[in-house]
Amino acid sequence: MSTNERNTHFQGSAQQVAYKILDLAPGALSAYSRDDQKLIAELIAQYAYDLMAHAIRHINKNAIYTEHPHFDAFMLAIVPDMTEWPPS
């Protein structure tokens, strides 16, 4: 995994989450500099990437090819919560 890929793969969705979070606090967008906003979005992008990698490690590869009627719920049920930030 390249650091660049970890920082940029989910950059678009991370920016949207950052905006949503900053919108919750009145004046937050003006209180944080553009650099701070970029750092917040980068942190969210890293987390999204790490969460996806965590989920992939726990998915039963054979189950992916089945036509289980409750496939989404089944796959979510087998992925445990990621309770710690993974080592970089």
Backbone as a chain_set.jsonl record, in Angstrom:
{"seq": "MSTNERNTHFQGSAQQVAYKILDLAPGALSAYSRDDQKLIAELIAQYAYDLMAHAIRHINKNAIYTEHPHFDAFMLAIVPDMTEWPPS", "coords": {"N": [[0.857, -1.173, 0.0], [0.658, 2.107, -0.925], [1.477, 5.219, 0.585], [0.416, 7.443, -0.648], [-1.786, 6.38, -2.097], [-3.379, 5.546, 0.035], [-4.002, 8.008, 1.131], [-5.437, 9.253, -0.898], [-7.331, 7.637, -2.241], [-10.021, 7.539, -1.299], [-10.621, 10.209, -1.305], [-12.579, 12.04, -2.356], [-15.07, 11.291, -1.14], [-14.275, 11.566, 1.479], [-13.84, 14.297, 1.692], [-16.449, 15.21, 1.484], [-17.541, 14.166, 3.862], [-15.987, 15.577, 5.712], [-16.892, 18.2, 5.22], [-19.558, 17.883, 6.048], [-19.207, 17.34, 8.795], [-17.92, 19.708, 9.634], [-19.952, 21.48, 9.076], [-21.685, 21.008, 11.141], [-20.855, 22.442, 13.315], [-21.376, 25.693, 14.038], [-19.781, 28.245, 12.218], [-17.446, 26.811, 11.922], [-16.276, 26.217, 9.446], [-15.122, 28.646, 8.741], [-13.416, 28.954, 10.851], [-11.432, 27.045, 10.616], [-8.481, 26.702, 8.751], [-7.769, 26.394, 5.189], [-5.761, 24.504, 4.902], [-6.028, 23.08, 7.305], [-8.582, 22.0, 6.882], [-8.018, 20.345, 4.722], [-6.297, 18.522, 5.966], [-8.071, 17.329, 7.777], [-9.837, 16.079, 5.971], [-8.002, 14.348, 4.755], [-7.335, 12.653, 6.878], [-9.814, 11.399, 7.296], [-10.044, 10.117, 4.818], [-7.885, 8.323, 4.99], [-8.795, 6.741, 7.1], [-11.105, 5.624, 5.927], [-9.928, 4.105, 3.9], [-8.369, 2.329, 5.44], [-10.43, 1.077, 6.874], [-11.798, -0.215, 4.803], [-9.777, -1.986, 3.956], [-9.559, -3.512, 6.278], [-12.117, -4.7, 6.338], [-12.032, -6.228, 3.987], [-10.095, -8.128, 4.661], [-11.552, -9.745, 6.369], [-13.622, -10.843, 4.957], [-15.218, -13.653, 3.639], [-13.895, -15.112, 0.968], [-15.047, -17.036, -0.726], [-17.748, -16.68, -0.313], [-18.418, -14.455, -1.714], [-19.125, -15.065, -4.294], [-21.593, -16.229, -4.214], [-25.188, -16.405, -4.48], [-26.64, -15.415, -2.325], [-29.636, -14.564, -0.672], [-29.646, -12.573, 1.262], [-27.24, -11.234, 1.058], [-25.767, -8.76, 1.521], [-26.298, -8.135, 4.258], [-25.315, -10.453, 5.394], [-22.549, -10.295, 4.74], [-21.849, -7.94, 6.101], [-22.275, -8.763, 8.704], [-20.205, -10.542, 9.22], [-17.921, -9.049, 9.353], [-15.912, -7.682, 11.747], [-16.086, -4.94, 14.129], [-13.841, -2.235, 13.689], [-11.847, -1.416, 16.061], [-9.519, -0.135, 16.723], [-7.065, 2.121, 15.459], [-5.26, 1.064, 12.676], [-1.769, 0.02, 12.522], [0.521, 2.219, 10.895]], "CA": [[0.0, 0.0, 0.0], [1.417, 3.351, -0.93], [0.885, 6.264, 1.419], [-0.377, 8.296, -1.517], [-3.057, 5.702, -2.36], [-4.147, 5.59, 1.292], [-4.458, 9.383, 1.339], [-6.228, 9.811, -1.996], [-8.32, 6.734, -2.841], [-11.374, 7.942, -0.883], [-10.525, 11.645, -1.074], [-13.838, 12.728, -2.65], [-16.055, 11.046, -0.09], [-13.729, 12.119, 2.719], [-14.09, 15.744, 1.687], [-17.872, 15.396, 1.776], [-17.72, 13.91, 5.294], [-15.385, 16.707, 6.42], [-17.828, 19.318, 5.12], [-20.718, 17.594, 6.911], [-18.784, 17.499, 10.188], [-17.682, 21.129, 9.885], [-21.254, 22.161, 9.039], [-22.378, 20.801, 12.419], [-20.413, 23.469, 14.263], [-21.494, 27.021, 13.413], [-18.531, 28.986, 12.076], [-16.279, 25.929, 11.859], [-15.594, 26.342, 8.154], [-14.28, 29.844, 8.751], [-12.449, 28.828, 11.939], [-10.343, 26.176, 10.179], [-7.844, 27.118, 7.502], [-7.875, 25.408, 4.097], [-4.827, 23.414, 5.213], [-6.666, 22.264, 8.349], [-9.676, 21.264, 6.251], [-7.39, 19.284, 3.923], [-5.811, 17.511, 6.906], [-9.244, 16.6, 8.276], [-10.29, 15.206, 4.881], [-6.997, 13.297, 4.566], [-7.501, 11.71, 7.987], [-11.023, 10.624, 7.003], [-9.71, 9.251, 3.673], [-7.045, 7.244, 5.513], [-9.654, 5.85, 7.873], [-11.947, 4.883, 4.984], [-9.061, 3.124, 3.247], [-8.041, 1.313, 6.448], [-11.647, 0.328, 7.172], [-12.039, -1.106, 3.676], [-8.774, -3.055, 4.028], [-9.968, -4.344, 7.418], [-13.284, -5.493, 5.913], [-11.596, -7.201, 2.978], [-9.387, -9.221, 5.347], [-12.492, -10.589, 7.095], [-14.667, -11.364, 4.076], [-15.016, -14.997, 3.115], [-13.787, -14.943, -0.487], [-15.974, -17.946, -1.396], [-19.111, -16.172, -0.176], [-18.629, -13.36, -2.662], [-19.674, -15.58, -5.554], [-22.89, -16.869, -4.006], [-26.359, -15.543, -4.697], [-27.349, -15.417, -1.046], [-30.661, -13.518, -0.727], [-29.336, -11.515, 2.228], [-25.789, -11.142, 0.92], [-25.209, -7.574, 2.175], [-26.383, -8.3, 5.709], [-24.401, -11.553, 5.724], [-21.178, -9.814, 4.672], [-21.648, -6.989, 7.191], [-22.274, -9.483, 9.98], [-18.944, -11.261, 9.464], [-16.813, -8.095, 9.505], [-15.965, -7.099, 13.086], [-15.825, -3.512, 14.279], [-12.423, -1.886, 13.749], [-11.843, -0.617, 17.286], [-8.243, 0.572, 16.866], [-6.448, 2.569, 14.224], [-4.201, 0.106, 12.35], [-0.438, 0.621, 12.429], [0.819, 2.794, 9.573]], "C": [[0.903, 1.236, 0.0], [0.699, 4.361, -0.038], [-0.01, 7.151, 0.573], [-1.744, 7.671, -1.791], [-3.952, 5.757, -1.127], [-4.727, 6.986, 1.523], [-5.459, 9.851, 0.295], [-7.357, 8.935, -2.509], [-9.76, 7.146, -2.522], [-11.448, 9.442, -0.619], [-11.847, 12.382, -1.304], [-14.874, 12.532, -1.564], [-15.575, 11.61, 1.247], [-13.979, 13.623, 2.807], [-15.553, 16.036, 2.008], [-18.164, 15.175, 3.261], [-17.153, 15.081, 6.103], [-16.31, 17.915, 6.385], [-19.038, 19.109, 6.032], [-20.371, 17.822, 8.379], [-18.602, 18.985, 10.517], [-18.97, 21.939, 9.851], [-22.007, 22.038, 10.362], [-22.026, 21.875, 13.447], [-20.485, 24.827, 13.58], [-20.145, 27.748, 13.383], [-17.298, 28.13, 11.916], [-15.528, 26.064, 10.542], [-14.686, 27.567, 8.126], [-13.205, 29.769, 9.837], [-11.245, 27.984, 11.546], [-9.788, 26.676, 8.86], [-8.058, 26.046, 6.434], [-6.953, 24.227, 4.363], [-5.397, 22.493, 6.284], [-7.786, 21.413, 7.758], [-9.129, 20.113, 5.407], [-6.879, 18.161, 4.821], [-6.957, 16.678, 7.471], [-9.737, 15.617, 7.212], [-9.299, 14.072, 4.65], [-7.109, 12.233, 5.655], [-8.721, 10.815, 7.758], [-10.755, 9.661, 5.847], [-8.848, 8.074, 4.121], [-7.886, 6.237, 6.283], [-10.532, 5.01, 6.953], [-11.144, 3.785, 4.301], [-8.739, 1.973, 4.208], [-9.251, 0.453, 6.796], [-11.964, -0.654, 6.047], [-11.043, -2.274, 3.693], [-9.114, -4.028, 5.148], [-11.125, -5.255, 7.014], [-12.872, -6.577, 4.932], [-10.89, -8.383, 3.63], [-10.354, -10.193, 6.028], [-13.59, -11.189, 6.227], [-14.27, -12.747, 3.577], [-15.046, -14.903, 1.593], [-14.753, -15.849, -1.246], [-17.407, -17.42, -1.363], [-19.428, -15.075, -1.194], [-19.351, -13.844, -3.913], [-21.016, -16.287, -5.391], [-24.008, -15.881, -4.3], [-27.247, -15.584, -3.456], [-28.374, -14.283, -1.055], [-30.406, -12.345, 0.219], [-27.824, -11.279, 2.251], [-25.195, -9.957, 1.678], [-25.192, -7.715, 3.692], [-25.414, -9.387, 6.179], [-22.962, -11.048, 5.76], [-20.899, -8.815, 5.804], [-21.528, -7.697, 8.541], [-20.933, -10.159, 10.262], [-17.739, -10.332, 9.612], [-16.912, -7.46, 10.885], [-15.698, -5.602, 13.058], [-14.312, -3.294, 14.338], [-12.258, -0.903, 14.911], [-10.541, 0.131, 17.533], [-7.76, 0.99, 15.495], [-5.323, 1.599, 13.906], [-2.826, 0.796, 12.31], [-0.17, 1.119, 11.019], [1.887, 1.999, 8.87]], "O": [[1.797, 1.369, 0.835], [-0.527, 4.352, 0.074], [-1.077, 7.568, 1.023], [-2.759, 8.365, -1.724], [-5.155, 5.991, -1.241], [-5.828, 7.119, 2.056], [-6.252, 10.753, 0.565], [-8.269, 9.445, -3.16], [-10.622, 7.101, -3.399], [-12.249, 9.892, 0.201], [-12.198, 13.264, -0.52], [-15.493, 13.496, -1.113], [-16.38, 12.077, 2.052], [-14.293, 14.148, 3.875], [-15.86, 16.993, 2.719], [-18.949, 15.915, 3.854], [-17.772, 15.524, 7.071], [-16.497, 18.583, 7.402], [-19.487, 20.038, 6.703], [-21.148, 18.426, 9.119], [-19.071, 19.461, 11.551], [-19.075, 22.968, 10.518], [-22.865, 22.864, 10.67], [-22.818, 22.172, 14.342], [-19.732, 25.086, 12.641], [-19.46, 27.849, 14.401], [-16.197, 28.665, 11.787], [-14.298, 26.031, 10.514], [-13.599, 27.523, 7.549], [-12.188, 30.456, 9.745], [-10.152, 28.178, 12.079], [-10.544, 27.032, 7.955], [-8.476, 24.929, 6.739], [-7.31, 23.082, 4.087], [-5.271, 21.272, 6.191], [-7.92, 20.238, 8.098], [-9.712, 19.029, 5.381], [-7.009, 16.985, 4.483], [-6.829, 15.463, 7.625], [-10.02, 14.459, 7.516], [-9.71, 12.944, 4.377], [-6.988, 11.041, 5.374], [-8.663, 9.61, 8.002], [-11.191, 8.511, 5.89], [-9.062, 6.947, 3.675], [-7.71, 5.028, 6.136], [-10.688, 3.809, 7.175], [-11.627, 2.664, 4.142], [-8.824, 0.801, 3.841], [-9.122, -0.755, 6.991], [-12.354, -1.793, 6.306], [-11.429, -3.42, 3.467], [-8.971, -5.239, 4.983], [-11.111, -6.448, 7.315], [-13.319, -7.718, 5.04], [-11.068, -9.522, 3.198], [-10.004, -11.353, 6.241], [-14.407, -11.968, 6.719], [-13.138, -12.973, 3.15], [-16.094, -14.646, 1.0], [-15.234, -15.467, -2.313], [-18.19, -17.684, -2.275], [-20.595, -14.812, -1.486], [-20.113, -13.09, -4.519], [-21.518, -16.883, -6.344], [-23.789, -14.671, -4.358], [-28.46, -15.768, -3.551], [-28.033, -13.153, -1.405], [-30.904, -11.243, -0.011], [-27.214, -11.143, 3.312], [-24.218, -10.126, 2.408], [-24.178, -7.441, 4.333], [-24.777, -9.257, 7.224], [-22.23, -11.339, 6.705], [-19.823, -8.847, 6.401], [-20.768, -7.27, 9.41], [-20.563, -10.331, 11.423], [-16.649, -10.787, 9.96], [-17.89, -6.771, 11.174], [-15.155, -5.07, 12.089], [-13.59, -4.073, 14.96], [-12.501, 0.295, 14.761], [-10.462, 0.945, 18.453], [-8.008, 0.313, 14.497], [-4.497, 1.324, 14.777], [-2.737, 2.004, 12.091], [-0.599, 0.493, 10.049], [2.267, 2.333, 7.748]]}, "num_chains": 1, "name": "protein.A"}
